Amino acid sequence: MVWVTKIGEIISDKMNKTRVVRVERIFQHPKYKKMVRKYKKYYAHDENNVTKVGDIVKISLTRPLSKLKRWKIVEIIKKK
């Protein structure tokens, strides 16, 4: 089984047991060959509310937990 994980920064901790994680992706534009930086937001589950804004975390795909939450925080890589 393939485990999908992503690394990103927490940009919001205002919800209870939910964090908004911004994941950055860098790729080369197919025509102009310039490096492009794109961001995507993921809603992740944080059971004990231990993470804060600015922390770097690893998130993993899980079963649907709510309307928007399909990710959970598995590791805190760097505390702010």
N, CA, C and O atoms as a GROMACS GRO file, in nm:
protein
  320
    1MET      N    1   0.084  -0.118   0.000
    1MET     CA    2   0.000   0.000   0.000
    1MET      C    3   0.088   0.124   0.000
    1MET      O    4   0.190   0.129   0.069
    2VAL      N    5   0.049   0.224  -0.078
    2VAL     CA    6   0.126   0.347  -0.089
    2VAL      C    7   0.072   0.449   0.011
    2VAL      O    8  -0.047   0.479   0.012
    3TRP      N    9   0.162   0.501   0.097
    3TRP     CA   10   0.123   0.603   0.193
    3TRP      C   11   0.157   0.738   0.136
    3TRP      O   12   0.272   0.764   0.101
    4VAL      N   13   0.058   0.824   0.127
    4VAL     CA   14   0.079   0.958   0.074
    4VAL      C   15   0.110   1.051   0.190
    4VAL      O   16   0.030   1.065   0.283
    5THR      N   17   0.227   1.115   0.186
    5THR     CA   18   0.264   1.211   0.289
    5THR      C   19   0.311   1.339   0.221
    5THR      O   20   0.363   1.336   0.109
    6LYS      N   21   0.292   1.450   0.288
    6LYS     CA   22   0.335   1.580   0.240
    6LYS      C   23   0.393   1.658   0.357
    6LYS      O   24   0.359   1.633   0.473
    7ILE      N   25   0.481   1.753   0.326
    7ILE     CA   26   0.542   1.838   0.428
    7ILE      C   27   0.500   1.981   0.400
    7ILE      O   28   0.510   2.029   0.288
    8GLY      N   29   0.452   2.049   0.506
    8GLY     CA   30   0.407   2.186   0.488
    8GLY      C   31   0.411   2.265   0.617
    8GLY      O   32   0.450   2.214   0.723
    9GLU      N   33   0.370   2.391   0.607
    9GLU     CA   34   0.372   2.484   0.720
    9GLU      C   35   0.229   2.512   0.765
    9GLU      O   36   0.139   2.526   0.683
   10ILE      N   37   0.210   2.518   0.895
   10ILE     CA   38   0.078   2.548   0.949
   10ILE      C   39   0.053   2.698   0.936
   10ILE      O   40   0.133   2.779   0.982
   11ILE      N   41  -0.061   2.733   0.873
   11ILE     CA   42  -0.093   2.874   0.855
   11ILE      C   43  -0.213   2.917   0.938
   11ILE      O   44  -0.240   3.036   0.949
   12SER      N   45  -0.285   2.821   0.997
   12SER     CA   46  -0.398   2.857   1.084
   12SER      C   47  -0.417   2.749   1.190
   12SER      O   48  -0.412   2.629   1.162
   13ASP      N   49  -0.441   2.796   1.314
   13ASP     CA   50  -0.470   2.702   1.424
   13ASP      C   51  -0.592   2.750   1.503
   13ASP      O   52  -0.602   2.725   1.623
   14LYS      N   53  -0.684   2.820   1.437
   14LYS     CA   54  -0.799   2.879   1.504
   14LYS      C   55  -0.910   2.778   1.534
   14LYS      O   56  -0.994   2.803   1.620
   15MET      N   57  -0.912   2.665   1.462
   15MET     CA   58  -1.016   2.565   1.484
   15MET      C   59  -0.971   2.462   1.587
   15MET      O   60  -0.851   2.439   1.604
   16ASN      N   61  -1.066   2.402   1.655
   16ASN     CA   62  -1.035   2.300   1.755
   16ASN      C   63  -1.003   2.168   1.684
   16ASN      O   64  -1.084   2.118   1.606
   17LYS      N   65  -0.886   2.111   1.713
   17LYS     CA   66  -0.838   1.984   1.658
   17LYS      C   67  -0.820   1.986   1.506
   17LYS      O   68  -0.811   1.879   1.445
   18THR      N   69  -0.815   2.102   1.445
   18THR     CA   70  -0.796   2.114   1.300
   18THR      C   71  -0.691   2.220   1.273
   18THR      O   72  -0.693   2.327   1.334
   19ARG      N   73  -0.601   2.191   1.182
   19ARG     CA   74  -0.499   2.285   1.139
   19ARG      C   75  -0.505   2.298   0.988
   19ARG      O   76  -0.538   2.203   0.917
   20VAL      N   77  -0.474   2.419   0.938
   20VAL     CA   78  -0.463   2.440   0.794
   20VAL      C   79  -0.315   2.439   0.760
   20VAL      O   80  -0.237   2.517   0.814
   21VAL      N   81  -0.277   2.347   0.670
   21VAL     CA   82  -0.137   2.328   0.634
   21VAL      C   83  -0.118   2.371   0.489
   21VAL      O   84  -0.191   2.327   0.400
   22ARG      N   85  -0.020   2.459   0.466
   22ARG     CA   86   0.012   2.504   0.330
   22ARG      C   87   0.131   2.424   0.278
   22ARG      O   88   0.239   2.426   0.337
   23VAL      N   89   0.110   2.354   0.166
   23VAL     CA   90   0.214   2.270   0.106
   23VAL      C   91   0.261   2.340  -0.022
   23VAL      O   92   0.181   2.377  -0.107
   24GLU      N   93   0.393   2.356  -0.033
   24GLU     CA   94   0.454   2.423  -0.148
   24GLU      C   95   0.499   2.320  -0.251
   24GLU      O   96   0.547   2.212  -0.216
   25ARG      N   97   0.481   2.356  -0.378
   25ARG     CA   98   0.521   2.268  -0.488
   25ARG      C   99   0.595   2.353  -0.589
   25ARG      O  100   0.544   2.457  -0.631
   26ILE      N  101   0.714   2.311  -0.630
   26ILE     CA  102   0.794   2.383  -0.729
   26ILE      C  103   0.808   2.295  -0.851
   26ILE      O  104   0.846   2.179  -0.842
   27PHE      N  105   0.778   2.353  -0.968
   27PHE     CA  106   0.790   2.278  -1.092
   27PHE      C  107   0.832   2.373  -1.204
   27PHE      O  108   0.824   2.495  -1.190
   28GLN      N  109   0.876   2.316  -1.313
   28GLN     CA  110   0.920   2.396  -1.427
   28GLN      C  111   0.804   2.412  -1.525
   28GLN      O  112   0.736   2.316  -1.560
   29HIS      N  113   0.783   2.537  -1.570
   29HIS     CA  114   0.677   2.563  -1.667
   29HIS      C  115   0.711   2.490  -1.796
   29HIS      O  116   0.825   2.497  -1.843
   30PRO      N  117   0.613   2.420  -1.855
   30PRO     CA  118   0.645   2.338  -1.973
   30PRO      C  119   0.690   2.417  -2.095
   30PRO      O  120   0.772   2.368  -2.172
   31LYS      N  121   0.639   2.538  -2.114
   31LYS     CA  122   0.675   2.614  -2.234
   31LYS      C  123   0.789   2.712  -2.208
   31LYS      O  124   0.884   2.720  -2.285
   32TYR      N  125   0.779   2.787  -2.098
   32TYR     CA  126   0.874   2.895  -2.074
   32TYR      C  127   0.993   2.854  -1.988
   32TYR      O  128   1.086   2.932  -1.972
   33LYS      N  129   0.991   2.733  -1.934
   33LYS     CA  130   1.103   2.674  -1.859
   33LYS      C  131   1.139   2.752  -1.732
   33LYS      O  132   1.249   2.735  -1.679
   34LYS      N  133   1.049   2.835  -1.684
   34LYS     CA  134   1.073   2.908  -1.560
   34LYS      C  135   1.025   2.822  -1.443
   34LYS      O  136   0.926   2.749  -1.455
   35MET      N  137   1.094   2.832  -1.330
   35MET     CA  138   1.051   2.760  -1.212
   35MET      C  139   0.932   2.832  -1.150
   35MET      O  140   0.938   2.952  -1.124
   36VAL      N  141   0.825   2.758  -1.127
   36VAL     CA  142   0.700   2.814  -1.076
   36VAL      C  143   0.675   2.757  -0.938
   36VAL      O  144   0.695   2.637  -0.915
   37ARG      N  145   0.631   2.843  -0.845
   37ARG     CA  146   0.603   2.802  -0.708
   37ARG      C  147   0.452   2.809  -0.686
   37ARG      O  148   0.392   2.915  -0.703
   38LYS      N  149   0.392   2.697  -0.650
   38LYS     CA  150   0.248   2.692  -0.623
   38LYS      C  151   0.225   2.640  -0.482
   38LYS      O  152   0.306   2.564  -0.428
   39TYR      N  153   0.114   2.682  -0.422
   39TYR     CA  154   0.077   2.641  -0.287
   39TYR      C  155  -0.062   2.578  -0.290
   39TYR      O  156  -0.146   2.614  -0.372
   40LYS      N  157  -0.085   2.486  -0.198
   40LYS     CA  158  -0.216   2.427  -0.180
   40LYS      C  159  -0.240   2.411  -0.031
   40LYS      O  160  -0.149   2.378   0.045
   41LYS      N  161  -0.365   2.435   0.012
   41LYS     CA  162  -0.400   2.425   0.153
   41LYS      C  163  -0.470   2.292   0.179
   41LYS      O  164  -0.554   2.248   0.101
   42TYR      N  165  -0.433   2.230   0.290
   42TYR     CA  166  -0.495   2.105   0.334
   42TYR      C  167  -0.543   2.123   0.477
   42TYR      O  168  -0.475   2.184   0.559
   43TYR      N  169  -0.660   2.069   0.507
   43TYR     CA  170  -0.711   2.068   0.644
   43TYR      C  171  -0.666   1.937   0.708
   43TYR      O  172  -0.697   1.829   0.658
   44ALA      N  173  -0.594   1.948   0.820
   44ALA     CA  174  -0.536   1.830   0.885
   44ALA      C  175  -0.584   1.819   1.029
   44ALA      O  176  -0.607   1.920   1.096
   45HIS      N  177  -0.598   1.695   1.074
   45HIS     CA  178  -0.645   1.667   1.209
   45HIS      C  179  -0.528   1.669   1.307
   45HIS      O  180  -0.425   1.606   1.283
   46ASP      N  181  -0.545   1.741   1.418
   46ASP     CA  182  -0.446   1.747   1.525
   46ASP      C  183  -0.519   1.717   1.655
   46ASP      O  184  -0.579   1.806   1.715
   47GLU      N  185  -0.514   1.592   1.698
   47GLU     CA  186  -0.596   1.545   1.809
   47GLU      C  187  -0.574   1.622   1.939
   47GLU      O  188  -0.671   1.652   2.009
   48ASN      N  189  -0.450   1.654   1.972
   48ASN     CA  190  -0.420   1.715   2.102
   48ASN      C  191  -0.393   1.865   2.095
   48ASN      O  192  -0.352   1.924   2.195
   49ASN      N  193  -0.415   1.927   1.982
   49ASN     CA  194  -0.392   2.072   1.963
   49ASN      C  195  -0.250   2.113   2.005
   49ASN      O  196  -0.233   2.213   2.075
   50VAL      N  197  -0.150   2.037   1.962
   50VAL     CA  198  -0.012   2.065   2.005
   50VAL      C  199   0.063   2.156   1.907
   50VAL      O  200   0.164   2.214   1.945
   51THR      N  201   0.018   2.168   1.784
   51THR     CA  202   0.090   2.248   1.685
   51THR      C  203   0.039   2.392   1.683
   51THR      O  204  -0.076   2.419   1.718
   52LYS      N  205   0.126   2.482   1.643
   52LYS     CA  206   0.095   2.625   1.636
   52LYS      C  207   0.130   2.678   1.498
   52LYS      O  208   0.193   2.609   1.418
   53VAL      N  209   0.089   2.801   1.470
   53VAL     CA  210   0.118   2.865   1.342
   53VAL      C  211   0.269   2.878   1.325
   53VAL      O  212   0.339   2.921   1.417
   54GLY      N  213   0.318   2.842   1.207
   54GLY     CA  214   0.461   2.850   1.178
   54GLY      C  215   0.534   2.719   1.191
   54GLY      O  216   0.648   2.709   1.145
   55ASP      N  217   0.474   2.618   1.252
   55ASP     CA  218   0.539   2.487   1.264
   55ASP      C  219   0.544   2.417   1.129
   55ASP      O  220   0.454   2.432   1.046
   56ILE      N  221   0.651   2.342   1.107
   56ILE     CA  222   0.664   2.259   0.988
   56ILE      C  223   0.624   2.117   1.027
   56ILE      O  224   0.680   2.060   1.121
   57VAL      N  225   0.527   2.059   0.955
   57VAL     CA  226   0.473   1.928   0.991
   57VAL      C  227   0.467   1.836   0.870
   57VAL      O  228   0.470   1.880   0.755
   58LYS      N  229   0.459   1.707   0.900
   58LYS     CA  230   0.435   1.606   0.798
   58LYS      C  231   0.291   1.559   0.814
   58LYS      O  232   0.249   1.524   0.924
   59ILE      N  233   0.214   1.558   0.703
   59ILE     CA  234   0.075   1.514   0.707
   59ILE      C  235   0.060   1.390   0.622
   59ILE      O  236   0.133   1.370   0.526
   60SER      N  237  -0.036   1.307   0.660
   60SER     CA  238  -0.060   1.182   0.591
   60SER      C  239  -0.208   1.169   0.556
   60SER      O  240  -0.294   1.216   0.630
   61LEU      N  241  -0.236   1.107   0.444
   61LEU     CA  242  -0.372   1.085   0.399
   61LEU      C  243  -0.442   0.984   0.489
   61LEU      O  244  -0.382   0.885   0.530
   62THR      N  245  -0.569   1.010   0.521
   62THR     CA  246  -0.646   0.923   0.609
   62THR      C  247  -0.790   0.919   0.558
   62THR      O  248  -0.823   0.980   0.457
   63ARG      N  249  -0.874   0.846   0.630
   63ARG     CA  250  -1.015   0.840   0.592
   63ARG      C  251  -1.079   0.977   0.612
   63ARG      O  252  -1.025   1.059   0.687
   64PRO      N  253  -1.192   1.005   0.549
   64PRO     CA  254  -1.258   1.134   0.570
   64PRO      C  255  -1.302   1.151   0.716
   64PRO      O  256  -1.374   1.067   0.770
   65LEU      N  257  -1.259   1.260   0.778
   65LEU     CA  258  -1.292   1.288   0.916
   65LEU      C  259  -1.404   1.392   0.928
   65LEU      O  260  -1.474   1.398   1.029
   66SER      N  261  -1.420   1.474   0.825
   66SER     CA  262  -1.528   1.572   0.820
   66SER      C  263  -1.548   1.611   0.674
   66SER      O  264  -1.498   1.543   0.583
   67LYS      N  265  -1.620   1.719   0.651
   67LYS     CA  266  -1.647   1.762   0.514
   67LYS      C  267  -1.518   1.793   0.438
   67LYS      O  268  -1.507   1.761   0.320
   68LEU      N  269  -1.420   1.855   0.504
   68LEU     CA  270  -1.297   1.896   0.437
   68LEU      C  271  -1.173   1.822   0.482
   68LEU      O  272  -1.073   1.822   0.411
   69LYS      N  273  -1.176   1.758   0.599
   69LYS     CA  274  -1.055   1.695   0.654
   69LYS      C  275  -1.036   1.553   0.602
   69LYS      O  276  -1.120   1.465   0.624
   70ARG      N  277  -0.923   1.533   0.532
   70ARG     CA  278  -0.882   1.401   0.486
   70ARG      C  279  -0.736   1.372   0.519
   70ARG      O  280  -0.680   1.274   0.471
   71TRP      N  281  -0.674   1.457   0.601
   71TRP     CA  282  -0.533   1.446   0.637
   71TRP      C  283  -0.519   1.448   0.788
   71TRP      O  284  -0.604   1.502   0.858
   72LYS      N  285  -0.409   1.390   0.838
   72LYS     CA  286  -0.378   1.397   0.980
   72LYS      C  287  -0.230   1.430   0.995
   72LYS      O  288  -0.148   1.394   0.911
   73ILE      N  289  -0.198   1.498   1.104
   73ILE     CA  290  -0.059   1.535   1.132
   73ILE      C  291   0.008   1.415   1.197
   73ILE      O  292  -0.038   1.367   1.300
   74VAL      N  293   0.117   1.367   1.136
   74VAL     CA  294   0.185   1.249   1.188
   74VAL      C  295   0.316   1.282   1.257
   74VAL      O  296   0.365   1.205   1.339
   75GLU      N  297   0.376   1.399   1.224
   75GLU     CA  298   0.506   1.432   1.282
   75GLU      C  299   0.525   1.583   1.277
   75GLU      O  300   0.490   1.648   1.179
   76ILE      N  301   0.582   1.637   1.384
   76ILE     CA  302   0.622   1.777   1.387
   76ILE      C  303   0.772   1.781   1.353
   76ILE      O  304   0.854   1.732   1.429
   77ILE      N  305   0.805   1.839   1.240
   77ILE     CA  306   0.943   1.841   1.195
   77ILE      C  307   1.020   1.954   1.264
   77ILE      O  308   1.133   1.933   1.310
   78LYS      N  309   0.959   2.074   1.270
   78LYS     CA  310   1.027   2.187   1.331
   78LYS      C  311   0.924   2.275   1.401
   78LYS      O  312   0.826   2.317   1.340
   79LYS      N  313   0.949   2.303   1.529
   79LYS     CA  314   0.863   2.395   1.604
   79LYS      C  315   0.909   2.537   1.578
   79LYS      O  316   1.027   2.562   1.556
   80LYS      N  317   0.814   2.629   1.582
   80LYS     CA  318   0.850   2.769   1.563
   80LYS      C  319   0.902   2.828   1.691
   80LYS      O  320   0.937   2.946   1.695
   0.00000   0.00000   0.00000
